[in-house]
Amino acid sequence: MDKPEIAEVLDTHSGSYLRAQDVIGSDYAALVQLRSQAKAAHFKDQPLYRCSTCLTPVFICARKDGQKFFFKHSHEDGSCPAVTRSALSQDEIDARKYNGVKESQAHLQMKDWLEACLKADPRFSLVNKEARWAGRLTGEWRKPDVSAVYEGVRVAFEIQLTTTYLDVIVKRREFYLQEGGLIFWVFASFDNEHRRLTEDDVFYNNNQNAFIVNPGTVKESLEQKRLMLECVWQAPTADGSHGALRRQRVAFDQLTLDQATQRAYFFDYEGAKEQLSAARSSEVQALQDEIDAWWDRKRDEDAPPQETWTKFAPRLRKLGLQAPFSFRDVDQVLLTALYSAKHGRPWGQRKNLLVEVAHHLAMKDRDRFVWFMHAVKRYGREYEMAHEGDEMKWAAKLVRAKADYRADRLQFEPKRTSQALAEFLFPELCPFP
């Protein structure tokens, strides 16, 4: 929200006060998962966040259009200036809306389909509609749409037709988790254009997999005597974007069932994302090492630097960095200084001592001096550099540079034209001052 009632929250783990917009962020998938985690923590009386004004537990909600997110109090007594709730409690609202669609004709049809498909599959036993599932350790109970036992695991099949609210989703997930069972959400349809946030609450917390039962899957299930489902999933890409949803008819026995996280999936989104991340990390490291080695020897090569840089630039851009195609647009003075600090000696230039680089920057290229000294400290070169050459000369130069910095900081303002490139080549120096 642009102007949320609760603009700041207390992170109960770190003890830090954070802006609501920073917690909510811009990563939709991560936000949907955090929304579920915050709700689960609230039910355990271990809230992740509290209102910074009244310290009441808060959780993440969205406007009806699902486009704007904000924090809402778990309860209000009028003592906080931020008003986020209606007169009805959330449980009352959820109960009214959820029960209103529970026995619709479409819902009843889906339950009949599921029951018939499960009974046709010999892998399932004890198939029941609306059977009461009583907790073994607590007085709680649930009545899943359809329940069955699959390879010794009790599975609760719940149908998501119109709107199943986050409170319901989280409470049911926690119940079946403590009971050693598994909740399995089923949709009648699932697409990008008409999805609701409550569907995403299931999708993003189920390894980005959703499962559909429709007349086609029912027909195939009965013919094959094997529970068939239409699986919809999202696949990660190297650049972090997402394409169209992918679909495939799959059998329940092809799925990975993870009781510990209450997930069931065909495509392992998180595993694929980790593989892409590992591959990208290897590619990044290889490119960093190549440029590092080339930077030192380029002055002795017969070929002009532009010729080699033309090969590096597309690889850098493929990794998401807007690197210049022309080597003349690269801040060569800055990168040479940073490489010198990294290696403890002049790198890619005809000098003998690191302190010579420092002398030059302190007087001639002061807009690179701050970042160079930042690198010298981060790489642990301060003591070594201070004892090179004429020690008194450098000590006096450093005192003068510090005095000039206090008098006029603008002359030391870093040249940021190659900041992104420097951050890529020297990630250990981030954040740059």
N, C-alpha and C positions, 0 to 999 in steps of 0.2 A: 504494500500500500504506500502511496506517496506521502500521506500524513497519517500514520497509524496512531491509534490511541495509546498503545504501548510502544514507545520509540526506543526503549532501552531495556535490556534484560540482564539478570545476573546468571552467569554460568556457574552452576552449583559445584562443578568439579574443579574448575580453576580458580573460582572466587573472583573472576574478572567481570566487569560490567561491559557489555557489548551492545553495539547498535543493532536494533532488530534487523535492519536491512543487511548487515554484515553476516548475521547468523543465517538468514534466509538465503542470501547469495543469489547466484544466477544459474547454478547447475540444477536443472529441474529433477533429474533422476535422483540425485543425492538428497534434494530437499524432500521428495516424497518418502524416501527411506527414513530421513531424520524425523519427519512428521510422525511416522509409525513408531519409531524408537522413543520419541518424547511421550507419546500417548501410553506406550507400554510401561515406561518408567513412572508415569503419573499413577497408573493403576497399582503399582508396587509401592506407592508412597515414597518414591525416590526421584522426584522431579529433576529433569535436566536443567530447566530454566525457571526463574522466578521473576516476577515484575520488579523492576528496580525501585519502584516507589513504595509499594506496600508489601513486597516479598511474597505475595500469593503465587503458588505454582501456576505456570502458564503453558499452553501448548499451541501448536501451529494450526491455523485454520485458513480457509480460502473463501473468497467471495463466491456467489452462486455461479458466476461465469468461469470460475476456476483459473482466472488469469492473475489475480492479485492475492498475495498471502500476507497474513498478519498474525500476531500473537493475541491470544484470548485468555482471560482469567479462568481458572477452574471453578471459581465461585466469586461472587461479589456481595459485599455487605454495605456498600455505599461509602466506605472509608477512603477509597482510592479515586482520584480525579479521572482516571482512565476507565471509561464505561465500555464494556465489550460484550455484554450478555443481554439476552431478553429475559422476560419474567419467568418463562418456563425453563426448567433445568434441561441440560443436554440429554439426559436419560429419558426425560419425558418426550422431548422432541423426536429422538431416535426411535423410541417405542412406537409413537404414533405413525411415523413415516414408514418404518420397516414393516410393521404389522399390516399396514395398508396394502402392501404389494405381495405379502407372503402367500396369500391364497388366491392370487389371480389365476385365470384360466391358463395362461402361458406357463405360470409357475407349476401348476398341477400337471400340465403336459410334460414338462421337463422332468419332474419327479418320476412319472410313469415310465418315460423313456430310460432314465438312468436305472431304475429298478429292473426293467426287462433286460437291458444290456448286461448288467452285473450278474443276473441270474443265469444268463446264457453262457457266461465265461466261467469255466470250472476252476479257474485260479482264485475266484472269490467264493467266500462262504458267509453264512449268517447275514444275508442281505435283507435289510428292513427299511421301510419308509417310516419316517417320523418316530423312530424308536428312541425312547428316553435313554440318554447316556449319563449315568450318575457318576459323580466323582468318587474315587476310592478313599480319599483323605479328607475331603471337605464336604459340606452339604450342598455344593453347587451341582447343577446338572444342565445339560443341553439336549436339544432335540434336533439333530441334523436332518436335513431334507432326506437323505438316504445314507445309511451306514453299511459297512461290510468289513470283512476281514480278508486281507491280502497277504499271503505268506507270513502269517502270524502277526501282522500289523493291523490294528483297527483303523479304518479310514472313514472320516466323516466327509461326505460329499455335500457341499453347500452350493446352491444355485444363486448366481448374481445376475438378476434380470434388469432392474432399473437402478436402484440406489441402495447399496449396503453401506452404512456409515462406518467411519473409521473406528469409532468406539466398539461397534459390533465386531468388526474384523479383528481388532487387536484382542478383545476379550476372548473371542473364540479361539484365536491362535494360542493364547496363553493357557486356556483351559485344556486344549488337546495336547499341548506340549507337556504339561504337568501330569497328564493322564497316560502318557506314552503312546498316544495316538497320532494321527496325521490329518490335518484339514486339507481338503482338495476343492478349490473353487472352480466352478463350471459356468461358462458364459453361453448365451444364445448367439451372440455375435461380438465381434471385436475389430475395430478399425481405427484409423488415425483421425478421420473426419468427425466422428460422432462420439468419441470417447469422453467419459466424464472422469473427474478427479478420483471418484471413489473406485473406478475401474483401475486407474493407475496405482491406487493404494495397494491393490492386489498384485498387479503386473510387476511393478518395480521392486516389490518385496518378495517376488517369486522368481528371482534371477531373470527377470524380463521375459517370462514365458506365460502365456495364457492358453486355456483349453476350452474348446467349443464342442457342444453336443447339438446336432441338428439332424434333420431327417436322413441326410446322407450318411452320417456317422452311425446312426442307429441301424440303418439297413445293413451296412457293412459289419457292424458288431454282431448282429443276429445271424448273418450268413457265415461269418468266420468263427463264431462262438469265442470272441475275443474283444474286449472292450476297446473300441476305436474312438479316437478323438481327433479333432482338428487342432493342431498346435500352431500358435502364432507367437513369433519371437522377434526380438531385435538383435542384430549383430553389430558389434563394435567395429569401428574403422580406425585406421592408423592416425588419421587427423582428428579423431574425437567426434566426428559427425555421425549422423545416422541416416540411413536410406529408408526405403520402403519396408514395411513389416514383411516378414517372411512367413510362409504357411506350408504346412505339410500334414498329411494324414498319418497319424502315428498310433501305435498300440500302447496301452497303459503299461504293459510289461517292458516297454522300451525306455521308460522314464527312470530318472534317478530320483529316489525318494530320500530326502534328508530330514529325518524327524527332529534333529537337534535345532534346525533353523525353520522347521515347518514349511519346507519348500519341496516342490515336485517339478522337475523340469526335463525337457528333451534336449534343448540346446544349452550348453553351459556358457552363459554370457560372461560371467566373472572369470572363468578359466580362459576364455578366448581373449578377454581384455588383458589379462595378465601376460599371456603369450605375446600379444602385440606390444605391450609395454616393455617386455624383456627384449624383444627383437629391436624395438626402437632404441632402447638403452644401449644395446650393442652397436647399432648403427651410429648413434650419437658419439659414443666413446671412440669408435674407429675414426670418425671424421675429425673429432677434436685432436686426436693423436697425429693424424696426417697433417693438419694445418700447423700444429705445434712444430713438428719436425721440419716442414717446408719453410716455415718462417725464419728459421735459423740459417738455412742453406740458400735461400732465394737470392741473396746478394752475390753468391758465387756462381749461379747458374747462367748459362748463355741465353736461355729463353727469357723473354720479358715476363715480369710477374703477372701481367694481365692474362697471358696465355694459360697459366696454371689456375689463376683465380676463376677464369671462365668455366673451369671444370668443377670448382668448389661451389660456386654460387647456386647452381641448380640443386645440388644436394642439400645445401642449407635451406633453400626455399621449400624443398620437398618435406623437410622436417618442421615446417611452419614458421621459419625465420625469414623476414623480409630483407634478405641480404642484398646489397647493391651488386649489380652485374659488373660495374666498372670498378676496378681496383683503386682508381683515383678517389673514389667516394668513400673508401675505407679509411678510418682514422689510424694510419700506420704508426704515428708517433705514440698514440695511446697503447695500441696492442703490443708494440715493441717494448714499451716500458713495463707493461704487465707481465709479458713473457720473461723479461729480465728479472723482475722480482721473483717470479715463480722458480726460475732456475738458479738464481743467486749469482748470475753473471750477465753481462750484456748479451742479449739474444737477438741476432739478426742485425747487428750493427758493429762497426769497427771501433770498439772501445775495449779496455782491458778489465776495468773494475766496475762493480755495480754502483759504487758511490759516484762515478763519473756520470752515470745516467741521472742520479739524484741531483748533482750539481747543475746539470743542464736544465732539468725540469723546474728546479727551484727558481731559476732566473729567466729562462727563455720561453718555456711552455707551461706556464703556471696553471692553465686550465686542465692540465693532466696530472698535476703534482699531487692533488688530494687523493685521487684514486691510486696513484703509484704508491704513496705512503700507506694507504689502506692495505694494498697488496703486500708491501714490505712487512707490515705488522702481522697480517694474516699468515704469511709464509714463514714467519719467524726469522726474518733477515736483518732486523734492526741492529742487533749487537755486532754481527759480522760486518755490516756495511759501515757502521760508525767507526770501526777500527781499520778501515782500508785507507791507503794513501795518507794524506795530511789530515790527521784526526782533528786538529784544532780548526783547520779551514772549514771542514764540513760542519763542525759544531757551531761555528760562527754563522755559517750560511743558513743553518736550520733555525737558529735564534732569529735571524733577520727575516726569514720567510714567515715565521710565526707572528712576528710583530706586524709585518705587512698584511698578513691575513686578518689580524684583529682590526687593523686600520681600514682595510678595504677588501671585503670578502668577494666582491664581484669579479676581481681579476683572477680569483682561484675557482670560480664557478666551473664545474666540470663540463667539458664539451660532450654533449649527449647524442651526437649524431650516430655514434657506433655503440651506444649503450646496450642495445639488444644483442648485438654481435658479441660484445664483451661478456655479457651475462651467459651467453651460450658457451663460449670458449673457456670461461673461468667461473663455472657455477659455484665453486667453493668460495668465491669472493662476494657472493650475493648475501644480503643486499648491498649494493654500492651506495656509498654516502652521497 
